[in-house]
Amino acid sequence: MIAIVRFGGSNCDRDAKRALDSMGIENEIVWHEDGLPEVTTGIVLPGGFSYGDYLRAGAMAARSPILREIRNAAAEGVPVLGVCNGAQIGSESGLTPGAFTTNASARFQCEHVHLRVESADTPWTEGYEEGEVIELPIAHGEGRFEIGKKDLKRIESEDRVLFRYCDADGRVTETANPNGSTGNVAGVVGERGTTAVLMPHPERAVLAHIGGTDGREILAAFA
């Protein structure tokens, strides 16, 4: 059972459920105060504005008691995917490196972006080819990925960068970077390759008539 964790202010939990349902992947939305189901085979931290993004985006949700359960599950190899606000929660709780801060534009941005697959050697990207360009939507005000130069080099050397913002031809440029993220990084994995966070929304790109299907292979990791 894939647990989609709902916090006060989550608003992409139903998107995640619909996407997983469309792929025949068993799932349920779980209120964070109720804890994880006894049998949990995967976890989604969905997007939205948990607790109104007070303090910092994801900071308050990251201190919910359920995060202790999620960290323990992740340590045992249960796949965990944080999307948008879920990515902010993941980084705030130490599941993945780096942090997410206010967009360089200081504006909320909602648009489709191109991503280059940096590593195809993870459960989240094994359905793609390294260097492949996909298109996913973003919708965030605090999506700029920040990480120190030394730590960026380390996760690059460990093949832990999942995606980079790029143009339609796969060129990683400043112009293709929608939020000012360090190194154009759009998604990373934790020390375990089964834990991942990304700012773009794969759950909004699983149906051909709504947003395309480029996000399906990311969610297929749960299958």
Secondary structure, 3 states (H helix, E strand, C coil): CEEEEECCCECCHHHHHHHHHHCCCCEEEEEHHHCCCCCCCEEEECCECHHHHCCCCCCCHHHCCHHHHHHHHHHCCCCEEEECHHHHHHHHCCCCCCEEECCCCCCCEEEEEEEEECCCCCCCCCCCCCCCEEEEEEEECCCEEECCHHHHHHHHHCCCEEEEEECCCCCCCCCCCCCCCHHHEEEEECCCCCEEEECCCHHHCCECCEEECCCHHHHHHHC
